[in-house]
Amino acid sequence: MKKAILILVSSITIFSGSSSGQAKNYPIELSHEIMEIDKQRIFNGFSVSIVNEKGTLYQKGFGFSEVLRKKKYTENTIQNIASVSKTFVGIALLKAQELGQLNLDEPVDKYLPFKVFNPGFPNEKITLRQLATHTSSITDNEFYLSKNYYLKANQDLGNVTLNFDEEQIFNPSDSILSLESFLKNILSANGKWHQNSFSKHKPGTIYEYSNIGTALAAYIIEQATNESFSNFTKKHILQPLKMNHSGWKFEDIRFSNFSRLYSNPKTPLPYYEMITFPDGGFITSVNDLSKFLSELIRGYNGRGTILSKKSYKEYFLPQLSASNFTERNEQNPYSESYNTGIFIGFGYTGYIGHTGGDPGVVSMMFFDPKSNIGRIMIFNTNFSDKKGNDAFYSIWNLLEKYQRKFEK
């Protein structure tokens, strides 16, 4: 037992600056408590972190990034993080606006080679700000799930399931379309997948979460800057923050560090990518993502480095009111659907961040603006029952319990 504890201690990443003996035990105690929950084997692998504006206070990986090979999931393991990716789109929009290349209050048509309008309100212009606040009236139709996900080329499909669910289909790698072609087919009036792409609400009035709207915002950044979204974010976000092991495509990262994803603990999924990668396809580690969250906390407090104070103020400004919602979630303090900034959400208790879910992915990233401490969790295994939900939030709550100790 002592040997196992010594191995555990050596594998914990500790950043706390406290010199007290008691404070030095907190990372060890936290790891032990998380490992007790992990014994249920609901998740194959995951990573967590606690950060403040100065940096990372605690981070650690648990379980396996690949079960058959017994490959450990560490703080440097990378995987896609689903809709937490949208927070990067918001930063990129405001950076492009800072550079004078676009304006959030301009109609999207100004930047597009095809027309986008809600057929129920043909004279109402859809703006970039509406995309960023999910009030554009653009909705995710059935083709978003059935045509968007495609298999990574040249992979062994012998031991994986291709049936994640009836709607979310993994398409062959040779069927990939460009982001422009996909959006044109979904959004333009003569597009072949145009059915049910818009709601019955007038643009700018009602919050309706939209992945397609997010992808369109990223595509507009490409059009406005004459630069790929991947390169733009690398230049203005990833490189300044030294997020050296992150990217939007498999070719951007070291694939040997990429985690296998699982639909449940026993069922591995194939490696896949998304045509609309900006809305959920960002690939990163908890180590790199912690740098981003620390920057967001600095930005909230007027000390950010990748955006101006003015831009950060707009990024974090709640853009909507109660009249923009048909329902608001007051049960989960970490739902981002109570209000929204520029592609970043606010829980009803004031927590700021985003959640994410995709095949084999569950993620959470939030910070408390009162304490200026944030938490991240990234999982490589889906769950859908109460037991999984309870374990997930038990780990999340443990991070909160210990972050208060790190504050002292």
C-alpha positions in Angstrom: 0.0 0.0 0.0 2.8 2.4 0.8 4.4 1.8 -2.5 1.1 2.6 -4.3 0.8 5.8 -2.4 4.3 6.8 -3.3 3.6 6.2 -7.0 0.5 8.3 -6.7 2.2 11.2 -5.1 4.9 11.3 -7.7 2.3 11.4 -10.5 0.3 14.4 -9.1 0.9 17.8 -10.7 1.0 20.3 -7.9 1.2 24.1 -8.5 0.1 25.4 -5.2 2.4 28.0 -3.8 1.6 27.4 -0.2 4.5 26.4 2.0 2.4 24.9 4.8 2.6 21.1 5.3 -1.2 20.9 5.5 -1.7 22.7 2.2 0.8 20.4 0.5 -1.4 17.5 1.4 -4.5 18.8 -0.3 -3.6 17.6 -3.8 -2.9 14.1 -2.4 -6.1 14.1 -0.5 -8.1 15.3 -3.5 -6.6 12.7 -5.8 -7.4 9.9 -3.3 -11.1 11.1 -3.1 -11.4 11.2 -6.8 -9.9 7.7 -7.1 -12.5 6.4 -4.7 -15.2 7.6 -7.1 -13.3 6.3 -10.1 -13.3 2.7 -8.6 -16.9 2.5 -9.9 -15.4 2.3 -13.4 -18.1 4.5 -15.0 -15.5 6.4 -16.9 -12.5 4.9 -18.7 -10.4 8.0 -18.5 -10.6 11.7 -17.5 -8.6 14.7 -16.4 -9.4 17.5 -14.0 -7.9 20.8 -13.0 -8.3 23.8 -10.6 -6.9 27.1 -11.8 -6.8 30.8 -10.8 -5.6 33.8 -12.9 -2.0 33.1 -12.0 -2.1 29.5 -13.3 -2.9 26.0 -12.4 -3.3 25.0 -8.8 -4.0 21.3 -9.4 -4.3 19.0 -12.4 -4.3 15.3 -12.8 -5.4 12.5 -15.1 -7.2 9.3 -14.0 -7.9 5.9 -15.6 -7.0 5.0 -19.2 -6.8 6.8 -22.5 -6.9 3.4 -24.1 -8.2 0.5 -22.1 -6.9 -2.5 -24.1 -3.3 -1.1 -24.0 -3.6 0.1 -20.4 -2.4 3.5 -21.5 -2.8 6.0 -18.7 -4.9 9.1 -19.1 -2.7 12.0 -17.9 -2.9 15.7 -17.8 -1.2 15.8 -21.2 -3.6 13.4 -22.9 -5.5 15.1 -25.6 -9.0 14.7 -27.0 -11.8 16.8 -28.5 -13.8 18.7 -25.9 -17.2 19.2 -27.6 -19.0 22.5 -27.1 -16.5 24.0 -24.7 -14.8 24.7 -28.1 -17.4 27.5 -28.6 -15.6 29.7 -26.1 -12.7 29.9 -28.5 -15.0 31.1 -31.3 -16.2 34.0 -29.1 -12.6 35.1 -28.4 -11.8 34.8 -32.1 -14.8 36.9 -33.1 -13.8 39.7 -30.8 -10.1 39.5 -31.9 -11.2 39.9 -35.5 -13.4 42.8 -34.5 -10.4 44.4 -32.6 -8.4 44.1 -35.8 -11.2 45.9 -37.7 -12.0 42.9 -39.9 -15.6 42.5 -38.9 -18.3 44.0 -36.7 -20.6 41.9 -34.5 -23.6 44.1 -35.3 -23.3 43.8 -39.1 -25.5 41.4 -41.0 -23.9 38.0 -41.7 -24.7 38.5 -45.4 -22.0 41.2 -45.6 -19.4 38.5 -45.2 -20.9 35.5 -47.0 -20.8 34.3 -50.7 -24.4 33.0 -50.2 -27.5 34.5 -48.6 -28.7 33.4 -45.2 -32.2 34.5 -44.0 -35.1 33.0 -42.1 -37.8 32.3 -44.7 -40.4 33.3 -42.2 -38.8 36.7 -41.8 -37.1 37.3 -45.1 -36.5 41.0 -44.5 -34.9 40.5 -41.1 -31.2 40.6 -41.1 -29.3 38.0 -39.1 -26.2 39.5 -37.3 -23.0 38.1 -36.0 -24.1 39.1 -32.5 -27.2 37.0 -32.9 -25.0 34.0 -33.8 -22.8 34.6 -30.8 -25.8 34.7 -28.4 -27.8 31.9 -30.0 -30.7 34.2 -31.0 -30.2 34.0 -34.8 -33.2 31.6 -35.3 -30.8 29.2 -37.0 -31.5 25.7 -35.7 -29.7 22.3 -35.9 -31.8 20.2 -38.3 -31.5 16.4 -38.7 -28.7 16.8 -41.3 -26.4 18.4 -38.7 -26.1 15.0 -37.0 -26.4 12.7 -40.0 -24.0 14.5 -42.4 -21.5 16.3 -40.0 -19.5 13.5 -38.4 -17.0 11.6 -40.5 -14.4 8.9 -39.8 -10.7 9.6 -39.6 -9.0 8.0 -42.6 -6.8 4.9 -42.4 -7.9 3.6 -39.0 -8.7 0.0 -37.9 -12.4 -0.3 -37.5 -12.4 -3.9 -36.3 -12.9 -3.4 -32.6 -15.1 -0.3 -32.5 -18.8 0.5 -32.8 -20.0 2.6 -35.7 -23.5 2.8 -34.2 -23.4 5.6 -31.6 -27.1 6.3 -32.0 -29.7 6.4 -34.8 -29.2 10.0 -35.6 -25.5 10.7 -35.1 -23.9 8.9 -38.0 -20.2 8.4 -38.7 -19.8 9.0 -42.4 -16.9 7.6 -44.5 -13.8 9.7 -44.6 -14.0 10.2 -48.4 -17.4 11.8 -48.0 -16.1 15.0 -46.3 -17.3 18.3 -47.5 -15.8 21.7 -46.9 -17.3 23.9 -44.2 -18.5 26.3 -46.8 -20.3 23.6 -48.8 -21.9 22.1 -45.7 -23.2 25.5 -44.5 -24.5 26.4 -48.0 -26.4 23.1 -48.2 -27.9 23.7 -44.7 -28.6 27.4 -44.8 -29.1 28.7 -48.3 -32.6 28.7 -49.7 -31.7 26.3 -52.5 -29.5 24.0 -50.3 -30.3 20.3 -50.4 -30.4 20.1 -46.6 -32.3 23.3 -46.0 -35.3 21.8 -44.4 -36.0 23.0 -40.8 -32.9 25.0 -40.6 -34.7 28.0 -39.1 -37.1 28.3 -36.2 -40.4 30.1 -36.2 -39.0 33.0 -34.1 -37.9 36.3 -35.4 -34.1 36.7 -35.5 -32.8 38.4 -32.4 -35.7 37.5 -30.1 -35.4 34.0 -28.6 -32.4 32.0 -27.3 -32.2 28.7 -29.2 -28.8 26.9 -28.9 -27.3 26.5 -32.3 -24.2 24.5 -33.4 -24.8 25.5 -37.0 -24.8 29.2 -35.9 -21.5 28.7 -34.2 -19.9 27.1 -37.3 -21.3 29.9 -39.4 -19.6 32.5 -37.1 -16.3 30.7 -37.5 -16.7 30.6 -41.3 -17.4 34.3 -41.3 -14.1 34.9 -39.4 -12.4 33.0 -42.3 -14.1 35.1 -44.9 -13.5 38.4 -43.1 -9.8 37.7 -42.2 -8.9 35.8 -45.4 -7.3 33.2 -43.1 -8.4 29.7 -42.0 -10.1 29.6 -38.7 -7.5 27.1 -37.5 -4.6 29.5 -38.4 -6.4 32.5 -37.0 -6.9 31.0 -33.6 -3.5 29.5 -33.5 -1.9 32.9 -34.1 -4.1 34.9 -31.8 -5.0 32.4 -29.0 -2.9 29.2 -28.9 0.6 30.6 -29.6 0.3 33.6 -27.2 -1.0 31.2 -24.4 1.6 28.6 -25.2 -1.1 26.0 -25.9 1.4 24.0 -27.9 -0.4 20.7 -27.9 -3.8 21.8 -29.1 -5.5 22.3 -32.4 -8.6 21.8 -34.5 -7.6 18.9 -36.8 -5.7 15.7 -36.3 -2.9 17.0 -38.4 -2.5 19.9 -35.9 -1.7 17.7 -33.0 0.5 14.7 -32.0 -2.0 11.9 -32.5 0.0 9.4 -30.3 -1.3 11.5 -27.3 -4.9 11.4 -28.5 -7.3 9.4 -26.3 -9.6 6.7 -27.5 -13.2 7.7 -26.9 -15.9 5.4 -25.6 -19.7 5.3 -25.8 -19.7 3.4 -22.5 -16.8 1.7 -20.5 -16.8 -1.4 -22.7 -17.5 0.1 -26.2 -14.8 2.0 -28.0 -15.7 4.5 -30.7 -13.8 5.2 -34.0 -11.7 8.2 -34.4 -13.8 10.9 -36.0 -13.9 14.6 -36.9 -16.6 17.1 -37.7 -17.2 19.3 -40.7 -18.4 22.0 -38.3 -15.3 21.6 -36.2 -15.5 25.1 -34.6 -18.6 24.2 -32.7 -17.2 21.2 -30.9 -14.0 19.8 -32.4 -11.2 21.6 -30.5 -8.5 19.1 -29.4 -6.6 19.8 -26.3 -5.4 18.5 -22.9 -6.4 19.7 -19.5 -2.9 21.1 -19.2 -3.4 23.4 -22.2 -7.0 24.2 -21.5 -6.1 25.3 -18.0 -3.9 28.0 -19.5 -6.9 29.2 -21.5 -9.2 29.3 -18.4 -6.6 31.2 -16.4 -6.5 33.8 -19.3 -10.3 34.1 -19.2 -10.2 34.8 -15.5 -7.5 37.4 -16.1 -9.6 38.9 -18.9 -12.7 39.1 -16.7 -10.6 41.1 -14.2 -9.2 43.4 -16.8 -5.8 41.8 -16.9 -6.1 39.6 -20.0 -3.4 39.4 -22.7 -5.0 38.1 -25.9 -7.9 40.7 -26.0 -8.2 44.3 -25.0 -10.0 45.3 -21.8 -12.8 46.6 -24.0 -13.2 43.3 -25.9 -13.1 41.2 -22.7 -15.8 43.5 -21.3 -18.0 42.7 -24.3 -17.1 39.0 -24.2 -18.3 38.7 -20.6 -21.3 41.1 -20.8 -24.6 39.2 -20.4 -26.3 40.0 -23.7 -29.9 38.8 -23.1 -32.8 39.3 -20.7 -35.6 37.0 -19.4 -37.8 37.9 -22.5 -35.2 36.2 -24.7 -35.9 32.8 -23.1 -38.8 30.4 -23.4 -37.3 28.5 -20.4 -34.3 29.1 -18.1 -32.5 26.4 -16.2 -32.3 27.3 -12.5 -31.8 23.7 -11.4 -28.2 23.3 -12.6 -25.8 26.2 -11.6 -23.5 25.0 -14.3 -25.9 25.2 -17.2 -24.7 27.9 -19.6 -28.3 28.5 -20.8 -29.4 31.1 -18.2 -27.7 33.9 -20.1 -24.9 34.3 -22.5 -22.0 36.6 -23.4 -20.2 36.1 -26.8 -20.3 32.3 -27.1 -19.8 31.9 -23.3 -22.5 31.1 -20.9 -23.7 32.1 -17.4 -25.3 29.8 -14.9 -28.1 31.3 -12.9 -25.8 31.5 -9.9 -23.2 33.6 -11.8 -20.7 30.9 -12.8 -19.2 31.6 -16.2 -18.1 28.9 -18.7 -19.5 26.1 -20.9 -20.3 22.5 -21.0 -19.8 20.0 -23.8 -21.0 16.6 -25.0 -20.3 14.5 -28.1 -19.8 10.9 -29.0 -17.4 9.7 -26.2 -16.9 13.2 -24.8 -18.2 15.0 -21.7 -16.6 18.2 -20.7 -17.1 21.2 -18.2 -15.2 24.4 -17.8 -16.4 27.1 -15.4 -15.0 29.8 -13.1 -16.5 31.6 -10.2 -16.2 35.4 -10.8 -16.4 36.0 -7.0 -13.4 33.8 -6.1 -11.6 33.9 -9.5 -11.1 30.2 -9.3 -12.1 27.8 -12.1 -12.5 24.1 -12.7 -12.2 21.8 -15.7 -13.2 18.2 -16.3 -12.6 16.3 -19.6 -14.0 12.7 -19.9 -13.4 10.1 -22.7 -16.6 8.1 -21.8 -20.3 8.8 -22.2 -22.8 8.1 -19.5 -26.6 8.4 -19.5 -27.8 7.1 -16.2 -28.2 8.5 -12.7 -25.1 6.6 -11.4 -22.9 8.2 -14.0 -24.4 11.6 -13.4 -23.9 11.3 -9.7 -20.3 10.2 -10.1 -19.6 13.0 -12.6 -21.0 15.7 -10.3 -19.4 14.1 -7.2 -16.0 14.7 -8.9 -17.0 18.2 -9.9 -18.1 19.0 -6.3 -14.8 17.6 -4.9 -12.9 20.1 -7.0 -15.0 22.9 -5.5 -14.5 21.6 -2.0 -10.7 21.6 -2.5 -10.5 24.8 -4.4 -11.7 26.6 -1.3 -8.8 25.1 0.5 -6.4 26.2 -2.2 -7.8 29.8 -1.7 -6.6 29.9 1.9 
